[in-house]
């Protein structure tokens, strides 16, 4: 009887431990993905910040766009759509 109870307890603990490890793994993956995205934005900001206003204009940007893009407040495709149709009201 005690052996069965111990076995059930061990299985329950094993299940909970597995679920906890899965949740921890998912959290770590999300953190690493966010860090990667942040690093990519920093690289983009650094590269774009070295471009002259003339070069930015040639690629369809102005200096204010650089800030919006690197902060993740707008995507390139959203920016292109705004350029084409204007801001939604």
C-alpha positions as CSV (number, residue, x, y, z in Angstrom):
1,X,0.0,0.0,0.0
2,X,2.8,2.4,0.9
3,X,4.8,1.4,-2.1
4,X,1.8,2.3,-4.4
5,X,1.3,5.6,-2.7
6,X,5.0,6.4,-3.0
7,X,4.8,5.4,-6.7
8,X,1.8,7.7,-7.3
9,X,3.6,10.5,-5.5
10,X,6.8,10.0,-7.6
11,X,4.8,10.0,-10.8
12,X,2.9,13.2,-9.8
13,X,6.2,14.9,-8.8
14,X,7.8,13.8,-12.1
15,X,4.8,15.2,-14.1
16,X,4.9,18.5,-12.2
17,X,8.7,18.8,-12.6
18,X,8.4,18.1,-16.3
19,X,5.7,20.8,-16.7
20,X,7.8,23.2,-14.7
21,X,10.9,22.6,-16.8
22,X,8.8,23.0,-20.0
23,X,7.5,26.3,-18.7
24,X,11.0,27.4,-17.7
25,X,12.4,26.4,-21.1
26,X,9.6,28.4,-22.9
27,X,10.4,31.4,-20.8
28,X,14.1,31.3,-21.5
29,X,13.4,30.9,-25.2
30,X,11.1,34.0,-25.1
31,X,13.8,36.0,-23.2
32,X,16.5,35.0,-25.7
33,X,14.3,35.8,-28.7
34,X,13.5,39.3,-27.3
35,X,17.3,39.8,-26.6
36,X,18.0,38.8,-30.2
37,X,15.4,41.2,-31.6
38,X,16.7,44.0,-29.4
39,X,20.2,43.4,-30.5
40,X,19.1,43.4,-34.2
41,X,17.3,46.7,-33.6
42,X,20.5,48.2,-32.0
43,X,22.5,47.1,-35.0
44,X,20.0,48.6,-37.4
45,X,19.9,51.8,-35.4
46,X,23.7,52.0,-35.4
47,X,23.9,51.4,-39.2
48,X,21.1,53.8,-40.1
49,X,22.4,56.5,-37.7
50,X,25.6,56.8,-39.8
51,X,23.8,57.5,-43.0
52,X,23.4,61.1,-44.2
53,X,19.9,62.6,-44.7
54,X,20.5,62.4,-48.4
55,X,21.2,58.7,-48.3
56,X,18.2,58.1,-46.0
57,X,16.0,60.0,-48.5
58,X,17.4,57.8,-51.3
59,X,16.1,54.7,-49.5
60,X,12.8,56.4,-48.6
61,X,13.5,57.3,-45.0
62,X,13.9,60.4,-42.9
63,X,15.7,60.6,-39.6
64,X,12.4,60.3,-37.6
65,X,11.7,57.0,-39.4
66,X,15.0,55.6,-38.1
67,X,13.9,56.2,-34.5
68,X,10.4,54.6,-35.1
69,X,11.9,51.6,-36.8
70,X,14.6,50.9,-34.3
71,X,12.2,51.2,-31.4
72,X,10.0,48.7,-33.0
73,X,7.1,51.1,-33.1
74,X,6.6,50.6,-36.8
75,X,7.7,48.0,-39.4
76,X,9.2,48.8,-42.7
77,X,6.1,47.5,-44.5
78,X,3.9,49.7,-42.3
79,X,6.1,52.7,-43.0
80,X,5.8,51.9,-46.8
81,X,2.1,51.7,-46.5
82,X,1.9,55.0,-44.7
83,X,4.0,56.6,-47.4
84,X,1.7,55.2,-50.0
85,X,-1.8,55.8,-48.4
86,X,-1.1,58.2,-45.5
87,X,-1.8,57.7,-41.8
88,X,-5.2,56.1,-40.9
89,X,-7.5,58.4,-39.0
